[in-house]
């Protein structure tokens, strides 16, 4: 059995991972060469990093499908290190950064790196992309990049004037092939005769065409200077000749940026992993990245990180294990050893064009919409601008600082509204005439604002104070409590209504146990009467205080707090509904099906009528409204559960008990209540329950009767008998807000299964 499993696994590797590894190899070679050139490092350094990242990172890492190698996000850091300290010192920094990463992984702190705001990370990548584009535009024009992004931007007009035509044409041709190939792959890659060809990474045909065209036309453009031996002239890494704090800063910059980029890539790949591929172990991944960086720095390679472009290509090509990542490093090693003369034919302007496209893709403008929706766009833009204008480390610090400020601002956000209440015609003397609403997080930082607002309330006035807060510290409590005592001493009255956790009440009583934050806007279930608020100025004076004003106020609260939360759900349900239950219940306003079932949009198909009744099949008084609902639910929507929910103190059942005399003047209602006669007959025939009120007994028997009425429909009865349809009875006790479940065998209502309450 074991040999069969091993051979099957080997066959799976050959079938999926070998092909995927070759695709990643084709993507990695031009990118690695281009990143090395852009970093100011030897060309071979990019290949060394790709080999080490593939083999060591693949074997030791914790993300099976992640591909590691030279990363464009580290280009700016490496270029600064090479410019400041030289290449050997940059290798020394890479080695030390790798050791730091390995130690962090061994300490199991990988998750902590994900605490950095994604807005900062993506802003950093966007800034690096801009820096990369500005530097490579000089190579595109036949020149050399300058020392900083600002200098590159300032020197760009001068470089345009003395542009080298062959280099520019090669670069523009490469960019054109890249864009056209990617467009064709998106549009035609899934079908047709060219589908297999178009699945080839766009960088491969772009570099091949540029190299072949340059050779055929005999253009004099710079080419890749590839050593005949991969490690020819190798010298051990050195430490920068600089103060200790500068060395520590450089090591930390490489270690942190490479770690965060790798971990974010690992998380992204984890979300798209196919079945059978294990989850990423982030701590192991960090150890693997550290080992790869240490070895890459020792051998004279660039820093290594998990790269989303190569990793995505790996998964899309069908990789199923880390074998693909390791093999792609082996193919790069074979190409570097055996095909150095071929690599030397690649023109540098073609690599520059490739990096320009890569830099623009790092801007990731599609992400701006999400950042705008989450109010994190300023962090993203500030980080990107900081990277371009100040440098990578400084830009990241700017982004982190701004993210911290905005987070603190959100955590301490507070709104205080003081409104003079609109008096109602039946208002009694001494009722509240002022309404104060406090919303947000109430801490000592908000005490000055709150005190100013409370100071505007006239002495001796009645006040309704709504504390719609998710946290209150002691300073805030003391401010509210002292104001309340002072206001009441002057003859005023203060009623405090806490919508969320009872922070004020617990502080008064000294019971501070179990306090926790509650989500804002969680009082949607409370009646309008419990949420007194002044209608806005836009509501006409004649309409203020009317039911329509309350309705409009509720709609505004929905639009302001709830609509954004349910919008994605409603968008999915906009053109199709798939409810799971048909819920038949009373029109009584106190019965809210979605509350008592904790259900949301699209869950319940609801039919409401007076007394939650179902007319019997071929009843003397024909009424097809309920039957039509049942037919549509079963035949069109495919629902296979019907629930009848009754409730206590039902007005329809009370009218039946009274013989219908109280509603004789309501002709339509009187006719409808005729469908309740079977329920009344069952009640008369049943033995009385000594400990149960007659109305309660009738309301519960009505549920039993309506389930039997459903079974009078032959086509529905057939579904029940075949086990395709389930009938459920529920009873809501309005006084206790408890829901009970009907045991049809005994005819008694009991707590819902899993509940421990006593049967009723």
SULCOR-V710840 format. One line per field, one symbol per residue. ss: DSSP state (h for helix, s for strand, l for the rest). phi: phi as a letter, one per 30 degrees, with the letter a starting at -180 (. if undefined). Layout:
ss: ???
phi: ???
This chain:
ss: lhhhhhhhhhhhhhhhhhhhhhhhhhhhhhhhhhhhhhhlllhhhhhhhhhhhhhhhhhhlllllllssllhhhhhhhhhhhhhhlhhhhhhhhhhhhhhhhhhhhlllhhhhllllhhhhhhhhhhhhhhhhhhhhhhhllllllllhhhhhhhhhhhhhlllhhhhhhhhhhhhhhhhhhhhhhhhllllllhhhhlllhhhhhhhhhhhhhhhhlllllsllllllllllllllllllllhhhhhhhhhhhhhhhhhhhhhhhhhhhhllllllllllhhhhhhhhhhhhhhhhhhlllllsslhhhhhhhhhllllllhhhhhhhhhhhhhhhhlhhhhlllshhhhhhhhhhhhhhhhllhhhhhhhhlllhhhhhhhhhhhhhllhhhhhhhhhhhhhhhhhhhhllssssssslllllllllllllssssssssslhhhhhhhhhhhlllllllssssssssssslhhhhhhhhhhhhhhhhlllssssssllllhhhhhhhllllllllllllllllllhhhllllllllllhhhlllhhhhhhhhhhhhhhhhhhhhhhhhhhhlllllllssssssllllllhhhhlllllllsssssslllllllllllllllhhhhhhhhhhhhllllssssssslllhhhhhhhlllhhhlllhhhhhhhhhhhhhhhhhhhllllllllhhhhhhhhhhhhhhhhhlllhhhhhhhhllllssssssssllllssssssllllsssslllllllll
phi: .ddddddddddddddcddddddddeddddddddddddddiceeddddeddddeddddddcdccecdcclecddcedddddddddbjdddddddddddddddddddddhceddddddeeddddddddddeddddddddddedicbdcdbddddddddeddddcdceedddddddddddedddddddddcdcaiddedddddeddddddddddddddddidcbdbdccddbecdidbddbcedaeedddddddddddddddddddddddddddcdddjcdddcddddddddddddddddddicddcadcddddddddddjdbadeddddddddddddddcbdddddddddeddddddddddddddhdddddddddchcdedddddddddddckddddddddddddddddddddcdbbbbcbddddcecddejddcbbcccbjccbddcdedddddddddddiddbcccccccabddddedddddddddddddjdbbccccdcdddddddddiccdidadcddidcddddeddbdaddddddeedcdidedddddddddddddcceddcedddddcecacbdcbcccbddeddccedddchcbeidcccbcadihcbeddhddcdacddddddeddddcdidbbcccccadhdddddddddiiddcddcdddddddddcddddddddddddcdcbdedddddddddedddddedddeddddddddidbccbcbbcdddciccccddddciccbeeejdcddec
